[in-house]
Amino acid sequence: MTTEKEQIRDDEGCIIETEKDIIKEAIKGNFQYSTLEKVQQEYGKEIVAECIVTCEDTKATINEICKYQDKVYEIKAIIPSDSHKTILLHIVGGLDE
């Protein structure tokens, strides 16, 4: 899921910008929590991520927002390999915040 800005006009013709959630795709894959240290050791010190998703393919891009269960994540990296893609996610909040 990603958040996109939508421009609408009010009754007086002024442009109002709002954000809305758009489901870009449902990613089917293996989701696992990890430690920041383990992710950085495996994938690089510059990546701040606590979750790993492995999937066959995805249209997702870096900096997009994902939602899984009651948490909101930002995609920090997408690492392709021969058989799958690894998506590294950083927790940015809960849905009730």
Biopython code that builds the backbone (N, CA, C, O; Angstrom):
import numpy as np
from Bio.PDB.StructureBuilder import StructureBuilder

atoms = [
    (1, "MET", "N", (0.851, -1.169, 0.000)),
    (1, "MET", "CA", (0.000, 0.000, 0.000)),
    (1, "MET", "C", (0.894, 1.227, 0.000)),
    (1, "MET", "O", (1.946, 1.249, 0.639)),
    (2, "THR", "N", (0.478, 2.206, -0.697)),
    (2, "THR", "CA", (1.231, 3.455, -0.737)),
    (2, "THR", "C", (0.279, 4.610, -0.480)),
    (2, "THR", "O", (-0.929, 4.477, -0.680)),
    (3, "THR", "N", (0.801, 5.722, -0.048)),
    (3, "THR", "CA", (-0.006, 6.910, 0.191)),
    (3, "THR", "C", (0.271, 7.897, -0.931)),
    (3, "THR", "O", (1.423, 8.229, -1.209)),
    (4, "GLU", "N", (-0.778, 8.355, -1.563)),
    (4, "GLU", "CA", (-0.628, 9.310, -2.649)),
    (4, "GLU", "C", (-1.416, 10.569, -2.327)),
    (4, "GLU", "O", (-2.417, 10.524, -1.612)),
    (5, "LYS", "N", (-0.958, 11.678, -2.856)),
    (5, "LYS", "CA", (-1.667, 12.935, -2.674)),
    (5, "LYS", "C", (-2.678, 13.098, -3.801)),
    (5, "LYS", "O", (-2.397, 12.799, -4.961)),
    (6, "GLU", "N", (-3.845, 13.573, -3.434)),
    (6, "GLU", "CA", (-4.905, 13.792, -4.406)),
    (6, "GLU", "C", (-5.325, 15.259, -4.315)),
    (6, "GLU", "O", (-5.503, 15.793, -3.220)),
    (7, "GLN", "N", (-5.478, 15.890, -5.443)),
    (7, "GLN", "CA", (-5.926, 17.270, -5.448)),
    (7, "GLN", "C", (-7.401, 17.319, -5.811)),
    (7, "GLN", "O", (-7.825, 16.762, -6.823)),
    (8, "ILE", "N", (-8.169, 17.991, -4.976)),
    (8, "ILE", "CA", (-9.592, 18.185, -5.250)),
    (8, "ILE", "C", (-9.894, 19.675, -5.117)),
    (8, "ILE", "O", (-9.131, 20.417, -4.499)),
    (9, "ARG", "N", (-10.992, 20.099, -5.691)),
    (9, "ARG", "CA", (-11.393, 21.508, -5.613)),
    (9, "ARG", "C", (-12.596, 21.632, -4.679)),
    (9, "ARG", "O", (-13.526, 20.826, -4.718)),
    (10, "ASP", "N", (-12.546, 22.672, -3.833)),
    (10, "ASP", "CA", (-13.687, 22.923, -2.955)),
    (10, "ASP", "C", (-14.761, 23.694, -3.727)),
    (10, "ASP", "O", (-14.621, 23.914, -4.930)),
    (11, "ASP", "N", (-15.810, 24.095, -3.055)),
    (11, "ASP", "CA", (-16.935, 24.775, -3.699)),
    (11, "ASP", "C", (-16.545, 26.105, -4.331)),
    (11, "ASP", "O", (-17.208, 26.564, -5.261)),
    (12, "GLU", "N", (-15.478, 26.730, -3.837)),
    (12, "GLU", "CA", (-15.041, 28.015, -4.370)),
    (12, "GLU", "C", (-13.948, 27.872, -5.424)),
    (12, "GLU", "O", (-13.452, 28.873, -5.940)),
    (13, "GLY", "N", (-13.569, 26.635, -5.747)),
    (13, "GLY", "CA", (-12.574, 26.403, -6.784)),
    (13, "GLY", "C", (-11.140, 26.323, -6.303)),
    (13, "GLY", "O", (-10.225, 26.169, -7.112)),
    (14, "CYS", "N", (-10.928, 26.423, -4.997)),
    (14, "CYS", "CA", (-9.573, 26.318, -4.454)),
    (14, "CYS", "C", (-9.122, 24.858, -4.457)),
    (14, "CYS", "O", (-9.908, 23.947, -4.197)),
    (15, "ILE", "N", (-7.858, 24.660, -4.752)),
    (15, "ILE", "CA", (-7.304, 23.307, -4.753)),
    (15, "ILE", "C", (-6.932, 22.914, -3.335)),
    (15, "ILE", "O", (-6.214, 23.629, -2.636)),
    (16, "ILE", "N", (-7.436, 21.763, -2.931)),
    (16, "ILE", "CA", (-7.130, 21.210, -1.612)),
    (16, "ILE", "C", (-6.384, 19.903, -1.852)),
    (16, "ILE", "O", (-6.822, 19.058, -2.633)),
    (17, "GLU", "N", (-5.268, 19.751, -1.180)),
    (17, "GLU", "CA", (-4.475, 18.540, -1.348)),
    (17, "GLU", "C", (-4.723, 17.627, -0.152)),
    (17, "GLU", "O", (-4.570, 18.044, 0.996)),
    (18, "THR", "N", (-5.098, 16.405, -0.419)),
    (18, "THR", "CA", (-5.334, 15.444, 0.642)),
    (18, "THR", "C", (-4.512, 14.194, 0.367)),
    (18, "THR", "O", (-4.085, 13.950, -0.761)),
    (19, "GLU", "N", (-4.301, 13.420, 1.397)),
    (19, "GLU", "CA", (-3.597, 12.157, 1.228)),
    (19, "GLU", "C", (-4.604, 11.030, 1.349)),
    (19, "GLU", "O", (-5.537, 11.099, 2.149)),
    (20, "LYS", "N", (-4.411, 10.004, 0.561)),
    (20, "LYS", "CA", (-5.272, 8.838, 0.675)),
    (20, "LYS", "C", (-4.435, 7.599, 0.413)),
    (20, "LYS", "O", (-3.449, 7.636, -0.323)),
    (21, "ASP", "N", (-4.845, 6.517, 1.021)),
    (21, "ASP", "CA", (-4.143, 5.256, 0.828)),
    (21, "ASP", "C", (-4.633, 4.601, -0.448)),
    (21, "ASP", "O", (-5.835, 4.498, -0.692)),
    (22, "ILE", "N", (-3.695, 4.167, -1.245)),
    (22, "ILE", "CA", (-3.995, 3.478, -2.488)),
    (22, "ILE", "C", (-3.308, 2.117, -2.414)),
    (22, "ILE", "O", (-2.109, 2.044, -2.149)),
    (23, "ILE", "N", (-4.034, 1.076, -2.637)),
    (23, "ILE", "CA", (-3.418, -0.244, -2.646)),
    (23, "ILE", "C", (-2.779, -0.449, -4.005)),
    (23, "ILE", "O", (-3.460, -0.601, -5.018)),
    (24, "LYS", "N", (-1.462, -0.449, -4.002)),
    (24, "LYS", "CA", (-0.702, -0.639, -5.233)),
    (24, "LYS", "C", (-0.631, -2.117, -5.569)),
    (24, "LYS", "O", (-0.806, -2.516, -6.721)),
    (25, "GLU", "N", (-0.371, -2.922, -4.549)),
    (25, "GLU", "CA", (-0.336, -4.366, -4.712)),
    (25, "GLU", "C", (-0.328, -5.019, -3.344)),
    (25, "GLU", "O", (0.048, -4.397, -2.350)),
    (26, "ALA", "N", (-0.736, -6.249, -3.300)),
    (26, "ALA", "CA", (-0.611, -7.067, -2.099)),
    (26, "ALA", "C", (0.625, -7.933, -2.304)),
    (26, "ALA", "O", (0.695, -8.719, -3.248)),
    (27, "ILE", "N", (1.579, -7.785, -1.428)),
    (27, "ILE", "CA", (2.820, -8.538, -1.552)),
    (27, "ILE", "C", (2.660, -9.854, -0.800)),
    (27, "ILE", "O", (2.370, -9.868, 0.396)),
    (28, "LYS", "N", (2.848, -10.944, -1.506)),
    (28, "LYS", "CA", (2.801, -12.257, -0.874)),
    (28, "LYS", "C", (4.233, -12.711, -0.664)),
    (28, "LYS", "O", (4.988, -12.893, -1.619)),
    (29, "GLY", "N", (4.595, -12.892, 0.595)),
    (29, "GLY", "CA", (5.964, -13.280, 0.875)),
    (29, "GLY", "C", (6.149, -13.698, 2.311)),
    (29, "GLY", "O", (5.182, -13.841, 3.059)),
    (30, "ASN", "N", (7.373, -13.889, 2.687)),
    (30, "ASN", "CA", (7.753, -14.290, 4.029)),
    (30, "ASN", "C", (8.166, -13.048, 4.806)),
    (30, "ASN", "O", (9.147, -12.393, 4.454)),
    (31, "PHE", "N", (7.421, -12.719, 5.864)),
    (31, "PHE", "CA", (7.692, -11.540, 6.686)),
    (31, "PHE", "C", (8.372, -11.985, 7.961)),
    (31, "PHE", "O", (7.915, -12.919, 8.620)),
    (32, "GLN", "N", (9.469, -11.319, 8.318)),
    (32, "GLN", "CA", (10.132, -11.647, 9.580)),
    (32, "GLN", "C", (10.713, -10.393, 10.223)),
    (32, "GLN", "O", (11.256, -9.516, 9.550)),
    (33, "TYR", "N", (10.583, -10.336, 11.541)),
    (33, "TYR", "CA", (11.229, -9.268, 12.288)),
    (33, "TYR", "C", (12.686, -9.630, 12.479)),
    (33, "TYR", "O", (13.029, -10.805, 12.607)),
    (34, "SER", "N", (13.528, -8.641, 12.497)),
    (34, "SER", "CA", (14.948, -8.847, 12.697)),
    (34, "SER", "C", (15.457, -7.729, 13.592)),
    (34, "SER", "O", (14.710, -6.813, 13.936)),
    (35, "THR", "N", (16.711, -7.801, 13.964)),
    (35, "THR", "CA", (17.293, -6.703, 14.725)),
    (35, "THR", "C", (17.981, -5.747, 13.759)),
    (35, "THR", "O", (18.442, -6.144, 12.689)),
    (36, "LEU", "N", (18.040, -4.511, 14.148)),
    (36, "LEU", "CA", (18.715, -3.502, 13.332)),
    (36, "LEU", "C", (20.163, -3.910, 13.085)),
    (36, "LEU", "O", (20.681, -3.744, 11.980)),
    (37, "GLU", "N", (20.806, -4.438, 14.104)),
    (37, "GLU", "CA", (22.208, -4.839, 13.974)),
    (37, "GLU", "C", (22.371, -5.961, 12.950)),
    (37, "GLU", "O", (23.304, -5.940, 12.147)),
    (38, "LYS", "N", (21.471, -6.934, 12.977)),
    (38, "LYS", "CA", (21.562, -8.058, 12.041)),
    (38, "LYS", "C", (21.345, -7.586, 10.599)),
    (38, "LYS", "O", (22.060, -8.006, 9.689)),
    (39, "VAL", "N", (20.360, -6.716, 10.398)),
    (39, "VAL", "CA", (20.090, -6.186, 9.055)),
    (39, "VAL", "C", (21.291, -5.400, 8.559)),
    (39, "VAL", "O", (21.708, -5.559, 7.411)),
    (40, "GLN", "N", (21.847, -4.557, 9.411)),
    (40, "GLN", "CA", (22.989, -3.747, 8.991)),
    (40, "GLN", "C", (24.220, -4.605, 8.723)),
    (40, "GLN", "O", (24.999, -4.301, 7.819)),
    (41, "GLN", "N", (24.404, -5.658, 9.486)),
    (41, "GLN", "CA", (25.535, -6.556, 9.260)),
    (41, "GLN", "C", (25.383, -7.289, 7.927)),
    (41, "GLN", "O", (26.354, -7.472, 7.193)),
    (42, "GLU", "N", (24.151, -7.706, 7.625)),
    (42, "GLU", "CA", (23.889, -8.481, 6.410)),
    (42, "GLU", "C", (23.812, -7.604, 5.158)),
    (42, "GLU", "O", (24.322, -7.986, 4.104)),
    (43, "TYR", "N", (23.173, -6.424, 5.267)),
    (43, "TYR", "CA", (22.860, -5.632, 4.084)),
    (43, "TYR", "C", (23.561, -4.272, 4.005)),
    (43, "TYR", "O", (23.529, -3.632, 2.954)),
    (44, "GLY", "N", (24.185, -3.824, 5.079)),
    (44, "GLY", "CA", (24.914, -2.563, 5.014)),
    (44, "GLY", "C", (24.572, -1.623, 6.146)),
    (44, "GLY", "O", (23.422, -1.551, 6.581)),
    (45, "LYS", "N", (25.568, -0.903, 6.620)),
    (45, "LYS", "CA", (25.412, -0.016, 7.771)),
    (45, "LYS", "C", (24.479, 1.158, 7.519)),
    (45, "LYS", "O", (23.887, 1.688, 8.459)),
    (46, "GLU", "N", (24.339, 1.571, 6.262)),
    (46, "GLU", "CA", (23.519, 2.749, 5.979)),
    (46, "GLU", "C", (22.020, 2.457, 5.992)),
    (46, "GLU", "O", (21.214, 3.386, 5.939)),
    (47, "ILE", "N", (21.637, 1.196, 6.060)),
    (47, "ILE", "CA", (20.222, 0.827, 6.020)),
    (47, "ILE", "C", (19.670, 0.742, 7.443)),
    (47, "ILE", "O", (20.207, 0.020, 8.283)),
    (48, "VAL", "N", (18.595, 1.484, 7.703)),
    (48, "VAL", "CA", (17.902, 1.424, 8.987)),
    (48, "VAL", "C", (16.606, 0.662, 8.759)),
    (48, "VAL", "O", (15.631, 1.210, 8.244)),
    (49, "ALA", "N", (16.606, -0.619, 9.151)),
    (49, "ALA", "CA", (15.445, -1.475, 8.940)),
    (49, "ALA", "C", (15.392, -2.536, 10.024)),
    (49, "ALA", "O", (16.427, -2.991, 10.511)),
    (50, "GLU", "N", (14.177, -2.929, 10.400)),
    (50, "GLU", "CA", (13.998, -3.943, 11.431)),
    (50, "GLU", "C", (13.216, -5.156, 10.932)),
    (50, "GLU", "O", (13.043, -6.127, 11.669)),
    (51, "CYS", "N", (12.744, -5.109, 9.692)),
    (51, "CYS", "CA", (11.929, -6.201, 9.157)),
    (51, "CYS", "C", (12.405, -6.573, 7.759)),
    (51, "CYS", "O", (12.909, -5.738, 7.007)),
    (52, "ILE", "N", (12.230, -7.844, 7.437)),
    (52, "ILE", "CA", (12.645, -8.363, 6.142)),
    (52, "ILE", "C", (11.468, -9.105, 5.514)),
    (52, "ILE", "O", (10.811, -9.913, 6.171)),
    (53, "VAL", "N", (11.211, -8.828, 4.253)),
    (53, "VAL", "CA", (10.202, -9.565, 3.495)),
    (53, "VAL", "C", (10.898, -10.153, 2.281)),
    (53, "VAL", "O", (11.593, -9.447, 1.550)),
    (54, "THR", "N", (10.709, -11.445, 2.068)),
    (54, "THR", "CA", (11.204, -12.058, 0.834)),
    (54, "THR", "C", (9.989, -12.452, 0.008)),
    (54, "THR", "O", (9.029, -13.015, 0.534)),
    (55, "CYS", "N", (10.030, -12.154, -1.289)),
    (55, "CYS", "CA", (8.911, -12.444, -2.176)),
    (55, "CYS", "C", (9.444, -12.715, -3.583)),
    (55, "CYS", "O", (10.592, -12.403, -3.899)),
    (56, "GLU", "N", (8.590, -13.299, -4.415)),
    (56, "GLU", "CA", (9.013, -13.595, -5.785)),
    (56, "GLU", "C", (9.267, -12.335, -6.589)),
    (56, "GLU", "O", (10.283, -12.225, -7.275)),
    (57, "ASP", "N", (8.339, -11.374, -6.506)),
    (57, "ASP", "CA", (8.467, -10.141, -7.272)),
    (57, "ASP", "C", (7.595, -9.074, -6.627)),
    (57, "ASP", "O", (6.670, -9.390, -5.879)),
    (58, "THR", "N", (7.885, -7.828, -6.912)),
    (58, "THR", "CA", (7.092, -6.725, -6.380)),
    (58, "THR", "C", (7.240, -5.503, -7.277)),
    (58, "THR", "O", (8.255, -5.332, -7.952)),
    (59, "LYS", "N", (6.213, -4.656, -7.276)),
    (59, "LYS", "CA", (6.267, -3.377, -7.972)),
    (59, "LYS", "C", (6.591, -2.254, -6.999)),
    (59, "LYS", "O", (6.675, -1.091, -7.393)),
    (60, "ALA", "N", (6.772, -2.597, -5.741)),
    (60, "ALA", "CA", (7.057, -1.602, -4.708)),
    (60, "ALA", "C", (8.375, -0.889, -4.996)),
    (60, "ALA", "O", (9.253, -1.416, -5.680)),
    (61, "THR", "N", (8.490, 0.324, -4.455)),
    (61, "THR", "CA", (9.706, 1.105, -4.631)),
    (61, "THR", "C", (10.178, 1.638, -3.277)),
    (61, "THR", "O", (9.412, 1.685, -2.314)),
    (62, "ILE", "N", (11.428, 2.031, -3.220)),
    (62, "ILE", "CA", (12.010, 2.562, -1.995)),
    (62, "ILE", "C", (11.244, 3.813, -1.565)),
    (62, "ILE", "O", (10.821, 4.609, -2.403)),
    (63, "ASN", "N", (11.073, 3.976, -0.273)),
    (63, "ASN", "CA", (10.370, 5.076, 0.400)),
    (63, "ASN", "C", (8.856, 4.960, 0.374)),
    (63, "ASN", "O", (8.176, 5.812, 0.946)),
    (64, "GLU", "N", (8.305, 3.942, -0.264)),
    (64, "GLU", "CA", (6.860, 3.748, -0.200)),
    (64, "GLU", "C", (6.481, 3.229, 1.182)),
    (64, "GLU", "O", (7.311, 2.687, 1.912)),
    (65, "ILE", "N", (5.228, 3.407, 1.514)),
    (65, "ILE", "CA", (4.702, 2.980, 2.804)),
    (65, "ILE", "C", (3.987, 1.641, 2.635)),
    (65, "ILE", "O", (3.224, 1.441, 1.690)),
    (66, "CYS", "N", (4.250, 0.735, 3.568)),
    (66, "CYS", "CA", (3.579, -0.569, 3.596)),
    (66, "CYS", "C", (2.852, -0.706, 4.921)),
    (66, "CYS", "O", (3.250, -0.115, 5.925)),
    (67, "LYS", "N", (1.799, -1.477, 4.914)),
    (67, "LYS", "CA", (1.083, -1.770, 6.149)),
    (67, "LYS", "C", (0.998, -3.278, 6.299)),
    (67, "LYS", "O", (0.654, -3.994, 5.359)),
    (68, "TYR", "N", (1.319, -3.748, 7.500)),
    (68, "TYR", "CA", (1.233, -5.165, 7.816)),
    (68, "TYR", "C", (0.742, -5.282, 9.243)),
    (68, "TYR", "O", (1.343, -4.730, 10.164)),
    (69, "GLN", "N", (-0.345, -5.998, 9.421)),
    (69, "GLN", "CA", (-1.011, -6.118, 10.706)),
    (69, "GLN", "C", (-1.287, -4.727, 11.249)),
    (69, "GLN", "O", (-1.951, -3.947, 10.566)),
    (70, "ASP", "N", (-0.818, -4.375, 12.427)),
    (70, "ASP", "CA", (-1.138, -3.065, 13.002)),
    (70, "ASP", "C", (0.011, -2.070, 12.918)),
    (70, "ASP", "O", (0.026, -1.085, 13.655)),
    (71, "LYS", "N", (0.966, -2.310, 12.038)),
    (71, "LYS", "CA", (2.133, -1.431, 11.925)),
    (71, "LYS", "C", (2.256, -0.817, 10.534)),
    (71, "LYS", "O", (1.755, -1.360, 9.549)),
    (72, "VAL", "N", (2.932, 0.325, 10.479)),
    (72, "VAL", "CA", (3.220, 1.018, 9.235)),
    (72, "VAL", "C", (4.730, 0.999, 9.043)),
    (72, "VAL", "O", (5.489, 1.282, 9.970)),
    (73, "TYR", "N", (5.157, 0.661, 7.829)),
    (73, "TYR", "CA", (6.577, 0.517, 7.526)),
    (73, "TYR", "C", (6.935, 1.353, 6.303)),
    (73, "TYR", "O", (6.096, 1.614, 5.441)),
    (74, "GLU", "N", (8.193, 1.765, 6.248)),
    (74, "GLU", "CA", (8.722, 2.426, 5.065)),
    (74, "GLU", "C", (9.712, 1.478, 4.405)),
    (74, "GLU", "O", (10.545, 0.877, 5.084)),
    (75, "ILE", "N", (9.625, 1.340, 3.092)),
    (75, "ILE", "CA", (10.560, 0.486, 2.362)),
    (75, "ILE", "C", (11.898, 1.210, 2.274)),
    (75, "ILE", "O", (11.981, 2.304, 1.716)),
    (76, "LYS", "N", (12.943, 0.600, 2.825)),
    (76, "LYS", "CA", (14.271, 1.206, 2.835)),
    (76, "LYS", "C", (15.174, 0.658, 1.741)),
    (76, "LYS", "O", (16.074, 1.359, 1.276)),
    (77, "ALA", "N", (14.949, -0.584, 1.323)),
    (77, "ALA", "CA", (15.777, -1.174, 0.271)),
    (77, "ALA", "C", (15.044, -2.352, -0.348)),
    (77, "ALA", "O", (14.259, -3.032, 0.313)),
    (78, "ILE", "N", (15.312, -2.581, -1.625)),
    (78, "ILE", "CA", (14.817, -3.765, -2.336)),
    (78, "ILE", "C", (16.035, -4.399, -2.993)),
    (78, "ILE", "O", (16.692, -3.796, -3.842)),
    (79, "ILE", "N", (16.316, -5.616, -2.585)),
    (79, "ILE", "CA", (17.526, -6.288, -3.042)),
    (79, "ILE", "C", (17.138, -7.501, -3.883)),
    (79, "ILE", "O", (16.610, -8.476, -3.349)),
    (80, "PRO", "N", (17.391, -7.454, -5.189)),
    (80, "PRO", "CA", (17.038, -8.593, -6.046)),
    (80, "PRO", "C", (18.084, -9.702, -5.952)),
    (80, "PRO", "O", (19.270, -9.450, -5.742)),
    (81, "SER", "N", (17.610, -10.928, -6.111)),
    (81, "SER", "CA", (18.518, -12.074, -6.241)),
    (81, "SER", "C", (17.979, -12.935, -7.383)),
    (81, "SER", "O", (17.005, -12.558, -8.035)),
    (82, "ASP", "N", (18.592, -14.067, -7.626)),
    (82, "ASP", "CA", (18.165, -14.919, -8.737)),
    (82, "ASP", "C", (16.731, -15.408, -8.593)),
    (82, "ASP", "O", (15.983, -15.425, -9.571)),
    (83, "SER", "N", (16.337, -15.806, -7.387)),
    (83, "SER", "CA", (15.036, -16.450, -7.214)),
    (83, "SER", "C", (13.982, -15.596, -6.531)),
    (83, "SER", "O", (12.802, -15.946, -6.561)),
    (84, "HIS", "N", (14.373, -14.481, -5.914)),
    (84, "HIS", "CA", (13.406, -13.678, -5.162)),
    (84, "HIS", "C", (13.931, -12.251, -4.975)),
    (84, "HIS", "O", (15.038, -11.913, -5.394)),
    (85, "LYS", "N", (13.098, -11.433, -4.335)),
    (85, "LYS", "CA", (13.514, -10.090, -3.934)),
    (85, "LYS", "C", (13.409, -9.999, -2.421)),
    (85, "LYS", "O", (12.498, -10.560, -1.813)),
    (86, "THR", "N", (14.347, -9.290, -1.826)),
    (86, "THR", "CA", (14.330, -9.040, -0.391)),
    (86, "THR", "C", (13.993, -7.573, -0.178)),
    (86, "THR", "O", (14.652, -6.690, -0.727)),
    (87, "ILE", "N", (12.964, -7.320, 0.621)),
    (87, "ILE", "CA", (12.520, -5.963, 0.919)),
    (87, "ILE", "C", (12.855, -5.679, 2.377)),
    (87, "ILE", "O", (12.457, -6.432, 3.265)),
    (88, "LEU", "N", (13.581, -4.602, 2.626)),
    (88, "LEU", "CA", (13.934, -4.215, 3.988)),
    (88, "LEU", "C", (13.016, -3.077, 4.421)),
    (88, "LEU", "O", (12.885, -2.071, 3.723)),
    (89, "LEU", "N", (12.379, -3.249, 5.585)),
    (89, "LEU", "CA", (11.383, -2.301, 6.071)),
    (89, "LEU", "C", (11.800, -1.695, 7.398)),
    (89, "LEU", "O", (12.404, -2.355, 8.244)),
    (90, "HIS", "N", (11.463, -0.422, 7.560)),
    (90, "HIS", "CA", (11.691, 0.302, 8.807)),
    (90, "HIS", "C", (10.330, 0.651, 9.402)),
    (90, "HIS", "O", (9.468, 1.187, 8.707)),
    (91, "ILE", "N", (10.134, 0.348, 10.687)),
    (91, "ILE", "CA", (8.876, 0.644, 11.358)),
    (91, "ILE", "C", (8.761, 2.154, 11.550)),
    (91, "ILE", "O", (9.649, 2.783, 12.126)),
    (92, "VAL", "N", (7.655, 2.733, 11.060)),
    (92, "VAL", "CA", (7.451, 4.177, 11.222)),
    (92, "VAL", "C", (6.262, 4.499, 12.114)),
    (92, "VAL", "O", (6.048, 5.664, 12.448)),
    (93, "GLY", "N", (5.486, 3.500, 12.507)),
    (93, "GLY", "CA", (4.379, 3.760, 13.417)),
    (93, "GLY", "C", (3.325, 2.682, 13.369)),
    (93, "GLY", "O", (3.370, 1.753, 12.562)),
    (94, "GLY", "N", (2.368, 2.846, 14.272)),
    (94, "GLY", "CA", (1.229, 1.950, 14.314)),
    (94, "GLY", "C", (0.039, 2.604, 13.653)),
    (94, "GLY", "O", (0.013, 3.824, 13.487)),
    (95, "LEU", "N", (-0.941, 1.816, 13.275)),
    (95, "LEU", "CA", (-2.124, 2.358, 12.597)),
    (95, "LEU", "C", (-2.991, 3.183, 13.521)),
    (95, "LEU", "O", (-3.781, 4.003, 13.053)),
    (96, "ASP", "N", (-2.862, 2.984, 14.833)),
    (96, "ASP", "CA", (-3.697, 3.730, 15.774)),
    (96, "ASP", "C", (-3.053, 5.034, 16.214)),
    (96, "ASP", "O", (-3.617, 5.725, 17.063)),
    (97, "GLU", "N", (-1.904, 5.398, 15.677)),
    (97, "GLU", "CA", (-1.228, 6.644, 16.064)),
    (97, "GLU", "C", (-1.752, 7.815, 15.287)),
    (97, "GLU", "O", (-1.295, 8.941, 15.485)),
]
sb = StructureBuilder()
sb.init_structure("model")
sb.init_model(0)
sb.init_chain("A")
sb.init_seg("    ")
for serial, (resi, resn, name, xyz) in enumerate(atoms, 1):
    if name == "N":
        sb.init_residue(resn, " ", resi, " ")
    sb.init_atom(name, np.array(xyz, "f"), 0.0, 1.0, " ", f" {name:<3s}", serial, name[0])
structure = sb.get_structure()
